[in-house]
Amino acid sequence: MRLVHDLGSRGGRRHRAGRGRGICLRWGREHDPGAHDGLQPPAQSGFRRPDAQRLHGHGRYRRGGGGALVHLPRRPGGLCPALAPARLRCRRCRKLRRRDRDHHRAQGTGRGRWLSAPRDHLGGTGQLAARLQGRGRGDGRHLLAPDRRRGCRSGVLRGLRPDAWPGDFGGGQGGGGVRLRPRDHGHWPGRRHPQGPGAGRDRCCRPGCGRTQRGFCQPGPGLYARSQAVVRSGEPGRRRHCPGPSPGRHRRAHRRQSGQLAQAREGSLRPGDPVHRRRPGHRHHLGGDVMSDIRKVAVLGAGVMGAGIAAHVANAGVPVLLLDIVPPGAENRNALAEGALARMQKADPAPFMSKAAAALVTPGNIEDHLEQLADVDWIVEAVVERLDVKQALYARLEAVRKPGSVVSSNTSTLPLATLTEGLPPSFARDFLITHFFNPPRYMRLLEVVSGPATRPEAVEAVSRFADVRLGKSVVPCKDRPGFIANRLGVFWLQAAVVEAFERGLAVEDVDAIIGKPMGIPKTGVFGLLDLVGLDLMPHVNASLAAALPSEDAFHTFNKPLPIVERLIAEGYTGRKGKGGFYRINREAGKRKEALDLTTGTYRPARKADVPALGETRRSVGALLAHPSAHGQYAWRVMGLTLAYAAALLGDAADDVAAIDEAMRLGYNWKFGPFELIDQIGPDVLAQRLAAEGLAVPPALTLAQGRTFYRDHEGRRQRLGLEGVYHDLVRPEGVLLLQDIKRASKPILKNGSAALWDIGDGVACFEFTSKMNSIDPDIMDLLGKTLRRVKKDFKALVIHNEGSNFSVGANLGLAVFAANIAAWGEIESMVSQGQETYRALKYAPFPVVGAPSGMALGGGCEILLHCDAVQAHAETYMGLVEVGVGLVPAWGGCTEMLHRWSSLGRLPKGPMPAVGKVFEILSTATVAKSAAQAQELLFLRPGDGITMNRDRLLADAKARALALVEGYTPPERPTYTLPGPAAHTAMMMAVGSFRRLGKATPYDEVVSGALAGVLSGGATDVTEPLDEDALLTLERDHFMTLARTPGTLARIETMLLTGKPLRN
C-alpha cells in the first residue's frame, strides 16, 4: 500500500468527519511499504489531486522525528494501534484507542488528515487494492481494515453472517443486531441474498459493530467486491461537503426512526442492505436507488426561472452552480447570481424549502467559472430567449463540459432542432429540452423534449432525477411550438380574453364561468393573467404566432387588444405592478376594483351574476348548451378549446393522458381536456362543431360512440391513436389510492372516512369529509379501524389524495353545540379524540402517516401520534388552535413537549423545552415545508420526505412494512415540568408583546391557558407527570376557553371569512 508522508511542518489535524476511519492523508512524497509488510503495492500510481498534489493511501506507518518513517507494530488480532478506530465498543478496542493516543504523544508529531470513506477510496486509475494475508491466526481471512471499524469478530468467522456461524461456536454470542447511528453511512449496495455466498455482508456479534469490508476492492474468501467510488478532481474529501450523494444514502428506515428497529422488506436489516443516512436535503424515496447519475447540477441564467430551478434542485439536496453574465462595469462580477440568491431567501412564497437548501447554491459568473462545469452532471440553460445567444453559449459549453453530461434548455418557444443546428453530434446526443413551469418549486409539470439524436440514457437520467428527486411529473412532448401546456393554455386564455372584450362581459362573470364549474381554479381567466403578468401575453403570443402554421386555429384569436396594451404601458401589469384586470385602490381604503372591458376604466368589484350557473347546476355540458349570453360565451371559449386540444392529439403528443396531465399540472385544471370531453360527450362536441361549420378533429371521429377513458376490469384505460384502449401504466414506485378504489371496495366506510386494503397486509385509512376536517364520524371509524387492523393486517397508513391532508377539527359542529349550550357534547368530542389518538399511538402494529398539503390542528395531532411519518415535501403542518381561541387538546401539547424535551437541541432543564413549545404554539406557527416541519419537530428528524406526491403512498407503505418485524409500541413518557414559575415567566413575555402592540387582549387570555397546560399547572419540578395528567390539563383549559365569548367570536369569524379575528 502507498503512504503519503508529510515532510514539512504541516502536520494535519485529525479530521472530525472521518474520525477513526483508518484512511490517512499526508503531504509530500510517497512511500511504498512493499510486500514484506504483507500488503501488495498498487499496480498504478496513486491519484494526484491538482490543488494540493495529494495522494491517497492506506498504511501502517507514521512520521517519526526528523521526517523518518516509523513502522508501527501490529498488535495481536491484526489491528494496528495507530489505525485503530476512534469509536470502538469492546474493552480490547478501547485499549487500542488509548494506545493510539499514547503513540501520537510518543512520536511528537501531528496526525494526518483523515478522509471520509468511501469517497477517498480510488476507483480506476490509482486503485488501492488490499490483499488478504494470513496474519497471526493463520486462517487466511484476517485483514487490516482501511475503513473505520468497530470491534468485530475476527478469525475464521470474519466475512460470515451470524446466522451462518457454526452452531457450536460461542454460546449465546451470535445473532446480535447491527446498531446503526444517525451519522453512519451504511454499505455500498450489493445484491442481497438471504443465504449462500451472496448473503448479507459481514455482520458483527455485538450491537454497535459491523464495519468490516468497506475499502476492499478485491473479493476474497468470505468477502465481496466493493463498488468503485469515483473521485473527481477538486472535490473535497469531507463527506458533508462533498458535492454528490454519499454512497450509503439509499433510503431504508433507520432504527431510531419512531423508536423502532429498522427492518428490511424480506427480513432483518443486514449490513449489505442499502441504509438511509439521515442527511438534510436527502429526499429520494424509501427503499429506492440513489440517483447516482446526477450528483451536481449547474443552471446558467439567474433570472426568475433559472434561479427558481436552482433553488428547487437544492431543495432535493443536490449542489447547484448558478451562473450568469458579468454586468457591465460591475465591481462584483457575481452580482446577478448573488442578487438572485439573496432575493430568493426573502421571497414569499419561498423558493427554498429550508435555509439549509440555500447553502447548496453556489453563485458565480459565466466568464470566470465556466470551467467548473467539468464536474457537473446536468447543465440547465435558462438564458434569454434568443437563438444566437443560446447557440454561442452551447459552443462554449461543449469545450468545457465533461463527456456524457446532459445539457438541457428551459426554452418554451424555440424548437430543439433549431437550437442544435450547427453544433457537433456529441453535443446533440446529450441535449434535450426540459421546460419547467413557474414557480419551479410548486409547479409539478416538467415537459421533456428529445430529438432524434438524443441518447435515450440522457432522457432517462434526467426524467428519473426530475421524477424522484425533484418531484416532477414528466410529460414527454414532441418538438412542436409551445409543446403541450402552453400551446393549449395560451389558446384558451387568448380565446377567453378576446371573446370577453368582444361581448362586453364583466370580468367577475367571466371568472365565475371559466372557473370552478370547469374544474379550473377560482382565479379564472383574468385573475390568472394578473398572477402571471399581463406583459407576458404579447411576447408569448408573438412567439407562437411566428412558429405556428398559418392554418392553425390559434391565429383566429391572435388579435391586438388596445386596452391591454395601454394597461401595460401605464404599468398595470398585474399583481407585480399597479394592478391588472383587478386592482386594490388604496386611496379609496384598499377597495378592490375591476376593469370595465367596455370603457377601460376601473369600477368597484362586485359579485358574479351568472344565472346560467344555477340553472345548469354547474354541469359543463349543460352550461355549454345554455342559450344565454353566458352560455354562448362558455361554448366559444371552452368548446373551441376542447376542439383545439383534440386537434393537438398526434401533433403535440400521441397520448391523451399526456395532454391531460400537462393541463392539470401546468394550469391547475382539475380535469384534463379529454376528461372534460368525456363529461360532455365526444359525439355531442363533434355534432356541435359540425353544426356550426367548424372542422371536426380526427380524434373526435376516432372516439365516435365511445369515450377517451374507460374503467375496464378495475383498470383505467385510455384510447390510443389506433382506436384501441390501453391500460394507464403508472411508473415504478407509484401507488395511487384512486387506483385501489377503482379496483376494490372499502373494508370499512361511513360518511367521513373509509378503510382500504392496499396490499401486502397494509391498510390505508382515508378522510373523505369536507376539506378532510375531523369529526366524530372519523373518530368512530378510526376506533373500528384499529380493532380491524389488529385482527387482519400488519400495519396502517393514514393517507388521502385530497388537496389537503386535514384542516383540523370540524369547527361548525363545535359552534352548533356551543350555541345550544351542549357543553357535555363538546367535552365528549375532546375526550373521544384523546382516547382515539392514544389508542392509535399505542396500537400493537406500526402506524405511518402520509400527509400532503395542509395538516393543521387535529390533522397535525394525528400525525404526532403516528409511529412514523412519510410526508410529501409540500406539507404544511402546525397547531393553530390559538387562532380560534383554543388550545390543542387532542394530545398536541403533550406530544410537542415530549419531542422538544427528548429531541430538541436545547439546554438542560425543564424550562427550555416548555419555552420553545410555547413560542411555537402561541404564535400558531405553521411549517411551510416538510423540511421546516422537521426543524419545528412537527416531524421527527428520522421521518421521511417524498418529493413526488404520486410516490407518497408507496413510500409510506414501504415504511410501514419496514417497521413490522419486531415492532413494539413506544414506552409511555413522563414529564418533568416547572410549574407556576414557568407560567409566570411566559405570561410576562406575552405582556411585553401586548404592550408593543404585537398581541391583543384576547391573545393574552388564550396564551394564559396555553401556558397553564405547558407548565404543568400547579405541579412542582420534583413531581413527574404522566400523559393522563397533561391530557386532563389540555381538556380542562380547552373547555374553559370554549365557554368564553371571545373564543366563540373567533370561531364564527373563521368559519365566515376564513381569516382569524384579532380581538
N, C-alpha and C positions, 0 to 999 in steps of 0.2 A: 504494500500500500504506500501511497505517497503522503508525505507530510510536509507542509509548507511551514518554514521556520521563520521566526521573527529575529532579525539581526539587529534592529535598531532599538530605540527606547520606546517604541510604540507598542508596548505590551497591552494586548486587548483585554478589556474587562469582560467578565462573563456576561453573555447576552441573556437578559432576563426572560426573553420569549423562548429561548431554547435551552433552559437550564437542564443539565443532566441528560442531554440527548446524545452525547458521545461523538459529536461532529465538531471538529475544531478548525478554525480558520486562522492562519498566520500570514505574515507578510514576508516578502523577500524570496529567498531561494527555497528549493525543494530538496527533500532527502528521500531516498528510496531504501527502506529497511532491508529489502531483499528477501530471498527465500529462506535465509537462515532463521528469520523470525517467524516462520510458519505462515506467512501471508504472501501470496503471489503478487508480483508487481503488475501494474496495469499494462495492457497491451499498447496503449497510446498515452500520449502526454495529457496531463490534466487540462481542463477547460480554463482558459485565461480570460478574466473579465477586463475589458479595456480600461475601465475607470480607475481601478486600483491595482491592476496587474496581480490579481489574486488567484490562488489555486485552491481547489477544494481537496480535502483528503481525509482519510481516516488513519489513525495511527496510535501508537503507544509510547510516543516519545515526547519529551518536554525539553525546553531550553534550560540549560544549566548556566552557571556563571561563565561570563566571557563569551556567551553565544554558543557554547558547546552543546551537542546533542546528548541527552541523558536517556538511557534505556530504562524504562520503568518495569520492574519485575512483575510477572503475572502471579496473582495470588491463586491459591488452590480454588478450583472452580472456574478458572479461566478468565475472571473479570478483572481487568487492570484497574487498580485503585484510582489512577489519575483520570480514568474514563468512567468511573462509577457514576451512575445517575444520582441526581440530587434528591429525588423523591423516591425512596425505596421503602418497602413495607416490612421485610423481615429483619430480625435482630442482626443477622450477619451482614445484611446490606447496609444497615445504619452504621456498623463499624467501618465498613468500607468507605462510607461517606466521610466519616471522621478522619480516616487515614488520607483521604483525598485532600482534605483541608490541611492536614499536617504536612503533606508533601508540598503543597504550594508554599507554606511558610518556610520549609526547609530549603527549597530551591531559591527562594527570594526573588521570584520572577512574576511578572504579570501573567494572568491567564489569557488564553486565546479567546478570540471572539467565537462564541458558539452559535452556529447557524441552525435555523429550524429545518427539521426534516419534514417531508422528503424533497422539498424544492431544491435543496443543495446536493442531493444525490444526482449525479450527472447521467444523462442519457445520451446515446450516440457517441460522438467524439469525446474522449476523456472519460469514458465509463469506468467507474471504480468497481471492480468485482471482488467480493470476498469469497475465498475458497475455504471450505470446511477442512480443518486439520485435526487429527487425533491429538488431543492435549490432555495430559493428566489422567483422564479416566479411560482412555483407550477405547472409547465406544464409537469413534468416528462421527459423532454428532455434535460434539461440543464446539462452541464458536465464541467469537468476540463480537458482540452486537454493536454495530456502528451507530445505531439509533438509540434513543433513550429507552431504558427498560426499567421495569420494576421487578424486584426479585422474583424469579420464576423458576420452575422446576428445570433442572438440567440433567445431563447424562442421557441414559437410554430413552427417557420419556420425552426428551425435547422434540418438538415438532408434532407430538401426538395430542389429540384432544383428550380431555379427562375420561370421556366415555369409551376411549379406545385403549386406556391403560390396562395392563394386566390386572386381573381380578385379585391377585394375591399381593398387589403392591400397596403397602402402607394403609392399614385400615383407617377408613374414615377420612382420607386425605383427598380423595377425588371428588369431582362433581361440584366444586365451588364455582360460583358465577363470576363473570368478569365485571369488575366495578369500574364504570367509566365516570370521569369527571367532566364538568362543563367545558373545560379547556382542552379535553382530549380531542384528537383528530381522527381516530379510527384508522382502519387499514385501507390500503388501496383495494378497489373492488376486484374480486375474482369470482370464478364460478363457485357456487356454493352447493356442495353435495352433502346430504345428510350423513353418508358413510363412505368408506373407501378412501382411495388416495386423494380424491378431490375434496375431502371433507373440510370443515372449517379449520382455519389455521390454528397454530399452537395456542393452547389455552392453559393458563396457569391454574394452580390448585387453589390459590387464595384470592379473595376479593382484593381489588387494587392492583393485581398483576395482570400480565397478558401481553406485554410488548416484547416480541421476540424476533420477528422476521423482517421488520422493515429495514431497508437499507441493503438487503441482499438481493442481488440482481441475477444470480445464477442458482438454479434449483439443485438440490441435493437430496439425500435420503431424508424423508420426513419434512422437507422444506419445498416451497413452491415459488416459482419465479415471481418477482415483484414487477409491477408495471413500471415503465420508464417515465421519469419526470423530465420534461424539457425545461431547461433553464435558459432564459433569454438574456441577451446582453443588456446590461443596465438595470435589470430587475433587482430589487433589494432582497436580501436574504431573510429578513424578518417576516414571518408569516403574516402578521397582522397588517403589514404594509404592502404585501405582495399584490400586484395588480390583477391576478387571476384567482379563481376559486381554489381553495385548498383541496387536495385530492380526497380527503376523508369527509367532505361535506355532503355526502349522499344522505338524504333525509331519512332518518329512522327515529322512531320515538326514543327519547333519552330517558334513562332510568329515573331521573329526578323530575321528569315531567309528570305532574299530577300525583307525585309521591309513589309512583308505581314502577316496577321493574319493566324495562323495555323488552318487548317480545317480538321476535320475527314472525312472519306470517305462517311459516311452516313449523316453527318451534322456537326454542330459546335462541337468544342472540348470541352469535359467535364472533370472535374477532375478525373472521373473514367476511362478515356481512358489512354492507355499507352502513355507516353510522352518521347520524346528523350531528354536526358540530355546531353548537348554538352560537351563531355569529350574527351580529346585527346586519340587517340588509339582505340576509340569505333567504330567498323566498320560494325557491322551487319546491315542488310538491313532495309530500311524504312518500318515501319508497321509490322515488323517481331517480333517473340518472342525471348527473351533473351535466350542464350544458358546456362541456369542455371545449367545444369548437369555438365559442365566442367568449373570451375572457376579458377582453378590453375593447372599448368602443371609442371612436372619435366622431365628433359632429362638427362639420365645417359650416359656419354660419351661425352667429349668435343672435339672430332675430327672435321674434316671438316663437316661431315654430322650432327653430334649431335649438334654442335654449330650453324649450319645453321638452323636446325629445331627450336632450342630455340629462335633464332633471329626472325624467322617468326611468332612463337606463340606470341612473344612480339609485333610484328607489329600489331597483332589483338587486342592489349590492354589487354592481359591476362598475369598475373605474372608467371614467369618461374624460376624454380630452376635448375641450371646447375651444375651437379656434375661429378667429375672424380676421378681417383685414386690419392693417395698421392705419388708423385715421391720419389724414394729412396734418402734419405739424404737431401731432400729439406727443407729449412728454412720456406718457405711459403707453407703450406700444401694445399692451394688452387691454387697453381701456374698454373696447367694445365687449369682449368676453367677460371681463371682470365686472363691468357695469351690469351686464345681463344677469350674472350670478348674484350680484347684490340685490337687484330688483326682485328676482325670484324668491329670495329669502324673506322679503317683506310682502309679497303678493298675497292676495286673498281672493279666490281660493288658491291655496298654496300648491305650487308645482311639486314641491318636495313633501314626502310623507313623514320625514323626520329630519332633525338637524344633522344627524349622522350622515344622511344621504348627501347633503350638500358638500361634505368634506371629500366625497369621491369625485367631484368635478374639478378638473384642473384647467384653469383658463390659460389661454395663450394666443398667439397670432400666427397667421399662415406664413408670413415672411421668415420668422425666426424659428418656428417649431415644427415645420412640416416634416422634418426628418424623423420626428418622434413617431410618425405613423408606421415606421418599420416594425413596431411592436404591437400594432393594432390589428385585431381580427375582423372588425366590421367598421367601415367608414361610411357615415351618412352625410351626404351633401345636402345642405338646405340653404344655399345662397340665392341671390336674386334670380328671378325667372327670366334670364337672358341666355340664349343658346351659346353665344360667343364666350360669355363669362364661364359658363359651366364647362365647355369643352377645353378652354385654356386651363382650368383647374384640373380637369381629368388628366391632361397631358403631364402636369406636374406630379400628380398622384402616382401615375404609372412609374415614374422614376424613383420613387421613394418607398412605396408600399411593399410589403413582403409578399412573396408568391403565395397565391391561394387565398389571400384576404379578400373579403367581399366588399364591394363598393356599391352603394345604392343612392338613388336620388329621391328626394321628397317632392318632386315636381307633381303637379296635378294637371298640367296643360301641355307639356312637351312630350312627344312620342319617344319611346325608348330607342327606336331605330334611328331617329334623328340625333339623339344625344350621343350615340356611339359611332356615328358616321365619321370615318377618317381616323379612328383610333385603332391601335393594334388588336389582333384577335385575342391576345392574352388578357386584355382589359375587358373585351366584350364577354369573355367566358365568365368573368367574375362580377359582371354588372347586372343590376336589376333596379326596379323602381319599388320603393316602399313608401306608400302615401299614408302618412299619419293624419289624424284629424285633431283639430284644436279644441280644447287643450289636451295635449297628448296623455296626461295622467288620467283624465276622466273619460275620454272618448275611446271606446274599446275597439273600434274598427281600424284595421290595417289592410289596405289594398296592396297586393303584391302583383307586379307585372314582370314577367321574364320574357326574354327574347329567344329566338331560335338558337342563338349561340351560347346562351347562359347555361352554365353547368347545373344539372339537377341537384347536385350536392350543395351548391351555394344557396339555391332556393330552399332546400330542406333545412339547412342550418339556420338561416335567418327566420324561416317560418316557425321552426320549433322553438327557437330562442324567443321570438315575439309571443308565441302562444304561452309557453310555460313560465318564462322569466318576466315578460312584460305584461302578461295577462290580456293579450290582444286576441280578438277573433280574426283570423287571417282569411281574407277572401281573395282567391286568385282571379285576376282580371285579364282581359285581352288588352293589347296595346292600341286602345282607341281613345279619342279625345274625351277627357273628363272621367275616363274609366267607367265606374258604375254609379257611385253615390252622387257625385257632383253632376254627372251627365243628366241624371234623372232629377236630382234635387234642385238644380238651377232651373230646369224647365218648369218644375212645379212652382217655385217661388215667382219666377217671372210671369207665368200664366196668371197666378193669383193676384199679383200687383197690377198688371195691365188690365185684367178684367174688372178689378175693383175700381180703378180710375175711370174706365170707360162707362161703367154702370153707376158711378157716383155713390157707392155704398159707404157706410160708416166703417171705420177700421175696427171698432169693437164688434160689430156684427160679423165682419169677415173672420176675425179671430175666433168667434164663437162657432161659426160654421166649419171652417177649416181648422178644427181643433179637436176637442175631446170626442165628438161624435165619430170622427175618422180615426181615432186612436192616435192622434197627434198631440204633442204637449200643449198645455194651455196657453203657451206663448203664441200659438197660432202662426200666422204668416208675418204680420207686421211686428209683433213682439220679437220674433226670431231675427228679423232683419235688424232691428235695433240692437240686439245682442251681438250679432257678428259684425255689424258695421255697415252703414249704407254706402260708404265709399268703396267697399269691396265689390259691390254689384257691377259697376261699369267695367272693371278690369276682368272679372270672370266672364261676363257676357261677351266682351270683345274677344277674349281668347277662344272661347267656344265657337263663336260665330266665324272666326277665321279658320278654325280647324275642321268644322263640320261641313259636309257636302251641302250644296245649295238646296237639295230636295228634303233636307232634314226638317222635321216639324218644329224644331226649336226656332227657326227663323220667323215663324208665324208670330211669335210673341216677343221677338227681339226688337222692341221699339223704343225710341227715346222718350223719356219722361221728364218734361221741363221742371215740374215741381220738385222732383227728386234731385235733379241737377242743381237747382237753387239751394235746396237744403244743404247739400254737400259743400257748395261754395261758401255758405254762411257759417259753416262749422257745425251744422246739425247732422252729425254722422252716427247718431245712435247713443248708446249708453256711455261710450267712451268720449263723446263730445258733449254738446249742449242739449242734446236730445235728438229725437228722430221722428218717427211717426207718433211716439208718445214722449212727453217730457214732464218734468217736475218744475212748476213755476214757483220758485222760492220767493219772488216778490209778492205773490198772492198767498203766502202762507203755506208753501210746499203743496200746492194744489196740483193734482195730476191732470194733465191736459192731453188731448188727442188732436191729430191733424185732420182738418176737413179736406178731403180729397178733391172737392169741387173748387173751393176758394183758395186752398193752400195756406190757410191761417189756422191757428190753434184755438180750440174751444175747450171748455171743461169736459173731462171724460165722463161717460155715462155707462150704465149697464147695457149689455147687449139686448136687443129687442128683435128676436127671430121667432115668430110664431110657428114657423115650419118645423122647428126642432121639437116642440111639444106635440104637434100634430103627427109627426112621423115617429115619435118615441125614440128619437136619435138613431133610427135604423139607417145605415148607409144607403142601401138600395132604395128605400122609400124616400129619403131626402133627395137623392139624385133625380128621382122621378117626380118630385113635387112641382106643381105648376107655378108656384110663386116666384118672385124675382130672386129670392134667396135660393130656392131650389134650382132655378136655371143657372145661377152663379156656381152653385156646388157642382152641377154637371159639367159646365165649361172648364172648371179647374180640375176637379178630381177625375171626372170621366175621361178627359183627354190626357191627364197624367197617367192614368192606368193603361190607356191605349198606347201611350208612348213607352211605358215600361214593357208592355208585351212586344212592341216592335224592337226593343233592345235585346230580346232573347235571341241568341245566335250571333249577335253583333258585339255587344259589350261583354257578354258571358253566355255560356251554354247551359247554365243551370238556374232554374227558377229560385232555388234555395239560396244561391249566391246573391242574386239581386235583392231578394227579401232581406237577407242578413245585412247587406250593405245599407239599406234604408232604415232598418230597425236600429242599427248601431251608429250609423253616420248621421242620421237626422232624428233619432229617438222616436221613430214611429213605433207604435205598439204592434201593428200588423204590417207585414210587408205588402208591396203592391199586388202580388199574386194571391196572397191571403185575402186581401180586400176584394179582388176579382171573384174569388170563390164565394165571398159573402153576398156579392151582388148577383153572381151567376155569369159564367163566361158567355153563355148563349144570349143572355139579356144585354150584356155590354156590346156584343157583336151586332145584335139586331138594332140597337140604338145608333151605333156608328153608321151602319148601312142605311138606316132611315134618314140620316142627316147628310148622306152623300160623302161620308168620310171613309178613308181607307180602313179596312179591317185587317189587323196584323195577322200573319200566318199562324202565330201561336194561339190566337183565339179560335181560328178554324181547326187547329190541331186538337183543341180541348172540347170540341163540339160534343154536347151530350155528356160531358164529364167535368171534372174539376182538376185543378192543378195539384192538389194534395188529396190524399185519402188515408184512412186508417184501415189497414188490412192485417187481420190476424194479430192484432196487438202491436203492429209496427207502423210507423209513419212512413209514407211513401210520397214521392213527387213524380210528376210527369216529365219524361225526357223528350228531347227533340225528335226522337224516332217514334214517339207515340206510345211508349211502353213505360209503365211505372217502375220506379227503382226505390229500394229502401234508402232512407236517410241514414247514412253511416256516421256515427259520432267518432271523433278522433280518439285514439287510445288514451285512456286515463280520464275520459269524460263520462260521468254518470249523472243523468238529469232525472229529477223526480217526476217531471212530466212524462217521461218515457215509462217509468214504473207505473204511474197512474193509468197510462193508456193501456197497459198490458195486464193489469191486475185490479183487484178490488181491495178496499181498505180492510184491515183486520178489525179496527175499531173506528167509530166515527160518530160525531154529533155536529151541531151547527157551528162550532167554533174551532174544531180540531179534528185530526184524523191520524191513524197509525198505519204505516205501510211496511211491508216486508221488502227490504232492498237487497236480500240475498246474503248468503254466507253466514246466516244466523244473526244478522244485524237488522234491527227495526229502526224506522225513522218516524219521529213524532213531528207533525206538521201543524202550524197555526193556520186557520182559514178564516178567522174573524175579520171584520173591517179594520184595515191597517194593522192587522195581526195584534190588536190590543188584547190584553189578557183579562178574561172574565171568569166567573165561576164555572162555566161550562168547560173551559180549558183546564182549570184546576181539577175538576171532576174526572175528565178523561185522562189527564196525566196520572192521577192516582190509579185508575184502572190499568193504564199502560204499564206502570211499574210492576204491578202484580202479574200482568200477562208476559212481560219480557222476562221476569224472573222464572217463569214456568217454561217458556217456549223459545227463548232467544239467548244469545251470548252477550249482546251489547246493544246500546241505544244511542242513536244520533238524533239531535234536535235541530231541525233544519226546515226551511221553506224557501220557495223561489219567488216570493213577493218582492216588491221594491224595497221593503224594509223588513228586518227580522222581527221587530216588535217595537211599537211606540210606547209600550208600558201598559199600565192598568187602564181599564175602561172607566174614565172619569165620569162619563154620563151616568153610569149606574150609581156611582158614589153620590153625585149631586141629587139624583132622584131620591135615593134613600135618605139623604140629609134633609131634603125638603119635606119629607113626611115624618121626620124625626125618628127614622128607623135606625137608631144608633146601634142596636144589637145586631142588625144585619151587616152594618159596616164592620163592626168588630169581628163578626163571624167570617167575613171575607178576608180580613187581615190574618186571623188565626188559621184559616184554611190554607192561605198562601204560605205561611210559615211552616206548617206541618208538611205540606206537599213538597216544598223545596228542600226541607231537611230529609224527607224520605228519598228524594232524588239524590242528594249528596251522599247518603249512607246506604244506597242500594247495593245489593250483593253482585253487581255487574258494572262494568265501566259505562259512563255516560259522557258523550262528547258533543259539545255544542258547535254548530257550524253557521255562524251568523254572517250576514252581509247587509249593507245599508245601515239604517239606524237601529240601535239596540239600547233603548232608553228606559229608565225607571225599572219597572218589573221585568222588562225584557233583558236588561243588563243583569238584574239579580239572578235570573235563572241560569245565566252563563257563569256567574260567580260560583254557583253551586255544582257545576259540572266538574268531572274529573279532569278533563282537558278540553281545550277549545281549539278548533281549526278554523280560523277566521279569514274571510276574504279581506284583501288588503284595504278595500274601501269599506271598512266597518267603523261606524261612528258610535262609540259607547259612552255612557255616562249615567250617573244617578242624579236626576234633575228634579227630584221631588220638591226641593225648596222653592222652585219656580212657581209651583201651585200651592205653596204654603204648607207643605207636609214634610215629613222626614221619611227616608227609606225604611220600610217596616217589614219587608219580606226577607230579612237577613242581610240586606246590603251593607248596613253599618257594621254588623258583626263580621262579615267576610272581609271587608276592607281593612278593619282593624287587625284581623289575623294576618292578612297579607303584608301590610306595612310593618307589622311587628316582626314577622319572620323573614320576609324577602326584601324589604326596603333597606337601602344602604343609608341608615340613619345612625346618629349617636345612640349610645346605650341608654337604657332607662325607659319608663313607660310614657313619658310626655312627648318625645319626638314623633312617635307613630300617631298618637292622638292628634297632635297639632297638624300633621300632614293630611290626615284623613279629613279633619275639619276644614282645612283650606280647600280641598278638592270638592267636598260635598256642599259646603256653604255657598260656594260660587257656582254651583251646578255645572262644573267643568265637563265638557264633552270632548273626548278624544276625536281628532279629525282624521285619524287613520288607525289601522290596526297596530302599526309600529308605535304610534303615540299612545295607544291604549296599553301597550306593554310598559311604556315609561311611567304611566299612571297606575300600573298594576291592576287595571281592569282585566288585563290578560297577564298570565304568569310569564316569566322570561322564557319558559320552555314551551309555551303554547305555539302552535304552528300558524303560519300565514300563507295563504294561497293567493297568488296574483290573478289567476284566471278564474272568474266566478263559475264557469262551466265545470271546472275541475274540483270545486269545493266539496261536493258531496262525496265524490270518490276518495278524496284525501281524508275526509272525516271518517269515512267507513274504514279505510286502512288504519287510521289512527286508533279507532275503537278496537279493531281486531288485534292490533299490536299490544293492547292493554289487557286482553282477555286472560291469557295464561298466567296463573299465579296471582290474579287480582284479589286484593283485599281492600275494603272500604277505608277511607282515611280515619286517622285517630281523631277523637273529639278534642278540640283545643281548650285550653284555659287561658284566661285573660288577667293580666295584672294592670289595673287602671288607676290613674292618680286621684280620682275622686273630686271633691268640691274645689280643691285648689286649682285644678286644671279648668274647671268650669268658670271660675272667676277670671283666670288668665284669658281664656277665649272670649269672654264677654267684654273684657277691656279692649281687646283688639277690635271687636265689632263696633264698640262705642267710638273708637277713634275713626273708623271708616264712616260711621254715621255723621260725625262732626265735620268730616271732609266732604260730605255730600255724596259719598260713594255707596251708601247703604240707606235704605228707607226705614221709617219706624217699624214697619211690619217685618222687614228683613231682620231686625234685631229680635223680634219675638220668635220668629222661626229659628234663627240661629241659636237662641237660648235653649229651645227644645232639642236641637241637634247636639249642642254641647252637653246637655244633660245625659243624652244617650252615650256619646263617645267617652265622656269622663267616667262613666260607670255609676252615675247617680251619687248616692251617699256612701259609696264604698270607700275603703281605705287601701292604700298601695300594698299593705301587708295581707289583704284578703283577696285571693284569686277568685275570679268569677267564671262560671261556665256559660255555655251558649244559652241555656234556658234563661238565665238572669238577664243577659243582654237582649234576647228576643222579647222578654217581658218589658224591658225599658223601651224598646222600639214601639211596641204595640201601645203602651200607655201614653207615650208622647204623641204618637200619631192620632190617637183618639182625642186627646186634649186639643190638638190643633184643628181637627176636623169639625169640632163644635164651634169654632170661632168664626165670626162674620168675615174677618179678613181672609181667611183661607177659602171660604165659600166664594167670595168675590173673585179671588184669583182663579179658582177652578172654572167658574162661569165665563170669565173673560177669555181664558184659554180655549174653551170649547167654542165660543162665538167668533173669536178673531184669529185664533191660532198663535197669539202673541201673549207673553207674560204681562201681568199687571204689576206695576211698581207702586204699591200702596204703602 
